[in-house]
Amino acid sequence: MSAPSIYRWAGDGLARADSAASAASAIVAADSWLVADALVLALGLHRGRFLPHALRVSADAEQFWDAAIATIPRSGEWFPRVEVHSNSELIMRLRPAPPRERSVAVATWTGAEPRTVPMVKGPDLERMAEIRAVVQPAGAGEAILLSTEGYVVEGAYSGLLWWRGEILCGPLTEFDRVDSVTTRSVLTLARALGFDTHEEAVTPSELDGVELWALSALHGIRIVTSWVDGPSLAEQPGRLASWRARLDALRRPLP
């Protein structure tokens, strides 16, 4: 994949930069989303997740957001990321979108709690990449994080949902985790279509026999085909394809 183009907020607009923020700074918040030929899913939810944190650091955050959106090309596939740093710098990385996947294998993260700010996207991105790399030699593309009681919470880079019959289930709201825009969009869509939704605290073994989804801004919905040293999972023929199509139909043009 091509290297991203980096832009830094210069007070009155975005300026191209040779590098991102200084090494001494830390990411306070970040957000990313897929843009395919100027269509994007739930951009307002991404904005609402990022801006409250960014505005605490920089009064220019809203102007920066608008400039970042305007910078995204209206053709091709892109996966931009906006960042606000502890030194008040506002950074945009205009990245070509990586290949999207239909499925993923997962493994349980068994080390110490890796997150420092579990309910904010951004501060722990590098650590999430590290734990995902740890499980990859076992054949997994995603690491699953558990609560201290052993309940399923989220993936390193994804939200989680599962089906019990025709009921779409997910982790308890009170679990500390990033508010996944894609997960929220799918749950809202399910309710609008008349499906029941349910929250539950489950251990990995209690997901044996269910259809499990990993959800993210890049891939949308991926079916989890296997859980290394974990439960056996199922797939209802046709369900994933229909829900991926439904989710894609919600994409709207960039402003």
Helices and strands as residue ranges (DSSP letters): E 5-9, E 14-17, E 27-32, E 35-36, E 39-40, H 43-55, H 61-71, E 77-78, E 81-85, E 90-94, E 103-108, H 125-135, G 136-138, E 142-146, E 152-155, E 159-164, E 167-170, H 181-192, E 197-199, G 204-207, E 211-216, E 220-228, H 239-248, E 252-253
